[in-house]
Amino acid sequence: MSESDQQVRTFNGLRRIVATLRAPGGCPWDRVQTHETLRHYLTEEASETLSALDEGDPAKLKEELGDLLLQILMHTQIAEDEREFRMGDVIESVADKLVRRHPHVFGAAVAETPDAVVEQWDDLKRKERNGGSALTGIPAALPALAQAQTIQRRAGKAGFQWETEEQAWVALDEELGELRQAATPEERRREAGDALFALANLVRFVDVDAEEALRSTCGGFSRLFRAVEGLAGERELDLSQSDLDTKLKLWEEAKARGQARQIEGGRP
């Protein structure tokens, strides 16, 4: 590997590539990008990174982390071009936060368990808010389920939550009953939101990440539905014209085949 190739494989080398793309004479597309035009790509790359984590594929994760890093470098380069801040400011900001919120590592505080670390972290964040709302700083762009559980977790740590899991079950049952009784589109939208919020709160009580759980289910459904489509195609069936009993039989067959493949592959 040549010296120039080795330089490219460094963080500073990658930064120079991004700066070149944004510089006069660089890439016409990269040069016109702004923080706003790149919003969609940041969300997309973060989602693809999560998918790579879910799939447990190190090669894909490596690639997606690179794409996500590129988005960070692009936003930082835009900020440097606009004289808003520099890469050193970004690094200093996160380094300062890590040191400040780990006094048990960089100071004299004591936190010997993960739970103690989380409690200390939350206490430090409360002090940093300086009397502001416990909900300060929750990103509006978070996916709705993740946002719901973040709000509930923050409110809970401030002392505002059900005392028992059973109370959370009762609240969910009440919200589902109200959803069943909703008569207008607006009532259904509102009651559906309340029911989803109550469900997110319940699964938080049993230590389940609602966003992760639903994403996993969506992935499982998608895989099985594609298998159902394949079975229907083999038998020249039109799913849209098939009766419910036929569809359910295809679904169960697809599940059985999928489970058999997992066992054959050595996965329980």
C-alpha positions in Angstrom: 0.0 0.0 0.0 1.4 3.4 -1.0 1.9 6.2 1.4 -0.9 8.2 -0.3 -3.3 5.1 0.2 -2.3 5.0 3.8 -3.1 8.7 4.3 -6.6 8.1 2.8 -7.3 5.4 5.4 -7.0 7.9 8.3 -9.6 10.2 9.8 -7.8 13.3 8.6 -7.5 11.8 5.2 -11.2 11.2 5.0 -11.8 14.8 6.2 -9.6 16.1 3.3 -11.7 14.1 0.8 -14.9 15.6 2.1 -13.4 19.1 2.1 -12.2 18.6 -1.5 -15.7 17.5 -2.6 -17.1 20.7 -1.1 -14.3 23.0 -2.4 -14.4 25.1 -5.6 -13.8 22.7 -8.4 -15.2 19.8 -6.3 -18.4 17.9 -6.8 -21.3 20.0 -8.0 -23.8 17.9 -5.9 -21.8 18.0 -2.7 -21.1 21.7 -3.0 -24.8 22.7 -3.0 -25.8 20.6 0.1 -26.9 22.3 3.3 -27.8 21.0 6.7 -31.5 20.9 5.6 -30.9 19.1 2.3 -28.9 16.4 4.1 -31.5 15.7 6.9 -33.1 12.8 4.9 -29.7 11.2 4.3 -28.8 11.3 8.0 -32.0 9.6 9.0 -31.6 7.1 6.2 -28.0 6.2 7.1 -28.9 5.9 10.8 -31.7 3.5 10.0 -29.5 1.4 7.7 -26.9 1.2 10.5 -29.6 -0.1 12.9 -30.6 -2.7 10.3 -27.0 -3.9 10.0 -26.9 -4.2 13.8 -30.2 -6.2 13.7 -28.8 -8.5 11.0 -25.6 -9.2 13.0 -23.5 -8.7 9.8 -20.1 -7.2 10.7 -19.2 -6.4 7.1 -22.5 -4.6 6.5 -22.2 -2.8 9.9 -18.7 -1.6 8.9 -20.0 -0.1 5.6 -23.0 1.5 7.2 -21.0 3.1 10.0 -18.8 4.6 7.3 -21.8 6.0 5.6 -23.1 7.4 8.9 -19.6 8.9 9.6 -19.7 10.6 6.2 -22.9 12.4 7.1 -21.3 13.7 10.3 -18.3 14.9 8.3 -20.5 16.5 5.7 -22.5 18.5 8.3 -19.3 19.5 10.0 -17.7 20.6 6.8 -20.8 22.7 5.9 -20.5 24.3 9.4 -16.8 25.1 8.8 -17.6 26.5 5.4 -20.3 28.7 7.0 -18.0 29.6 9.9 -20.4 28.1 12.4 -18.1 25.7 14.2 -15.2 23.4 13.4 -14.4 19.7 13.8 -12.3 20.5 16.9 -15.4 22.1 18.5 -17.5 19.0 17.9 -14.8 16.7 19.4 -14.2 19.1 22.3 -18.0 19.1 23.0 -18.4 15.4 23.2 -15.1 14.8 25.1 -16.1 17.4 27.7 -19.5 15.8 28.1 -17.9 12.3 28.5 -15.5 13.5 31.2 -18.1 15.6 33.0 -20.6 12.7 33.1 -18.1 10.1 34.2 -16.8 11.5 37.5 -16.4 7.9 38.7 -13.7 7.5 36.1 -12.2 10.9 35.7 -12.9 12.2 39.2 -13.5 11.1 42.8 -17.1 9.9 42.5 -17.9 6.2 43.1 -20.3 4.2 40.8 -19.5 0.5 40.9 -22.5 -0.9 39.0 -24.2 -0.1 35.6 -27.3 1.0 37.5 -25.3 3.4 39.7 -23.7 4.9 36.6 -27.1 5.5 35.0 -28.4 7.1 38.2 -25.4 9.3 38.4 -25.7 10.3 34.7 -29.4 11.2 35.2 -28.6 13.3 38.3 -25.9 15.2 36.4 -28.3 15.8 33.5 -30.9 17.2 35.9 -28.3 19.6 37.4 -27.3 20.7 33.9 -30.9 21.5 33.1 -30.7 23.9 36.1 -34.4 23.7 37.0 -35.7 23.2 33.5 -38.3 20.6 32.6 -37.3 16.9 32.8 -38.4 16.7 29.2 -36.0 19.3 27.9 -33.8 18.1 25.1 -35.9 15.2 23.8 -35.5 15.3 20.0 -38.8 15.9 18.2 -37.4 13.9 15.3 -37.2 10.7 17.3 -39.4 7.9 16.0 -42.8 8.1 17.8 -42.4 4.9 19.9 -38.9 5.8 21.0 -40.0 9.3 21.8 -42.9 8.0 23.9 -40.7 5.8 26.0 -38.1 8.6 26.4 -40.8 10.9 27.6 -42.2 8.3 30.0 -38.7 7.4 31.3 -37.9 11.0 32.0 -41.3 11.7 33.6 -40.9 8.5 35.6 -37.5 9.5 36.9 -39.0 12.8 37.9 -41.5 10.8 40.0 -44.5 10.9 37.6 -45.4 7.3 36.7 -47.6 4.3 37.7 -46.4 2.6 40.9 -47.0 -1.0 39.6 -47.0 -3.0 36.4 -50.7 -3.9 37.1 -51.7 -0.2 37.0 -50.0 0.1 33.6 -52.1 -2.9 32.4 -55.3 -1.3 33.7 -54.4 2.0 31.9 -53.8 0.1 28.6 -57.1 -1.8 28.9 -58.9 1.6 29.5 -57.3 3.2 26.4 -58.1 0.1 24.2 -61.8 0.3 25.4 -61.9 4.0 24.5 -60.4 3.3 21.1 -63.1 0.6 20.5 -65.8 3.1 21.3 -64.3 6.0 19.2 -66.8 7.0 16.5 -65.2 9.8 14.4 -61.9 9.8 12.5 -60.5 12.4 14.9 -61.6 10.4 18.0 -60.0 7.3 16.5 -56.7 9.1 15.8 -56.6 10.5 19.3 -57.6 7.3 21.1 -55.2 5.3 18.9 -52.4 7.6 20.0 -53.4 7.2 23.7 -53.5 3.4 23.3 -50.1 3.3 21.7 -48.7 5.6 24.3 -50.1 3.4 27.1 -48.7 0.2 25.4 -45.3 1.8 25.1 -45.5 2.6 28.8 -46.5 -0.9 29.8 -43.7 -2.6 27.9 -41.3 -0.1 29.5 -42.4 -1.6 32.8 -41.3 -5.1 31.6 -38.0 -3.7 30.3 -38.8 -3.9 26.6 -37.6 -1.3 24.1 -40.8 -0.6 22.1 -39.0 0.7 19.0 -36.7 -2.4 18.8 -39.6 -4.8 19.5 -41.8 -3.3 16.7 -38.9 -3.1 14.3 -38.1 -6.8 14.9 -41.7 -7.7 14.4 -41.9 -5.7 11.2 -38.8 -7.5 9.9 -40.3 -10.9 10.8 -43.6 -10.1 9.2 -41.9 -8.9 6.0 -39.8 -12.1 5.7 -42.9 -14.3 6.3 -45.1 -12.3 3.9 -42.5 -12.6 1.1 -42.4 -16.4 1.8 -46.3 -16.4 1.5 -46.0 -14.6 -1.8 -43.6 -17.2 -3.0 -45.8 -20.1 -2.0 -48.8 -18.4 -3.6 -46.8 -17.9 -6.8 -45.7 -21.6 -6.9 -49.4 -22.6 -6.7 -50.6 -19.9 -9.1 -52.8 -18.4 -6.4 -53.9 -14.7 -6.3 -53.7 -13.6 -2.7 -56.1 -10.8 -3.3 -58.7 -13.3 -4.5 -58.0 -16.1 -1.9 -60.2 -16.7 1.1 -58.9 -16.1 4.6 -58.5 -19.9 5.3 -56.2 -20.3 2.3 -54.1 -17.3 3.4 -53.8 -18.5 6.9 -52.7 -22.0 5.7 -50.0 -20.3 3.5 -48.9 -18.3 6.5 -48.5 -21.3 8.8 -46.7 -23.2 6.0 -44.3 -20.3 5.6 -43.7 -20.2 9.3 -43.0 -23.9 9.4 -40.5 -23.7 6.5 -38.7 -20.8 8.1 -38.4 -22.6 11.5 -37.1 -25.7 9.7 -34.4 -23.7 7.9 -33.4 -22.2 11.2 -32.9 -25.6 12.8 -31.0 -26.9 9.8 -28.7 -23.9 10.0 -27.9 -24.6 13.6 -30.0 -21.8 15.0 -32.6 -22.6 17.6 
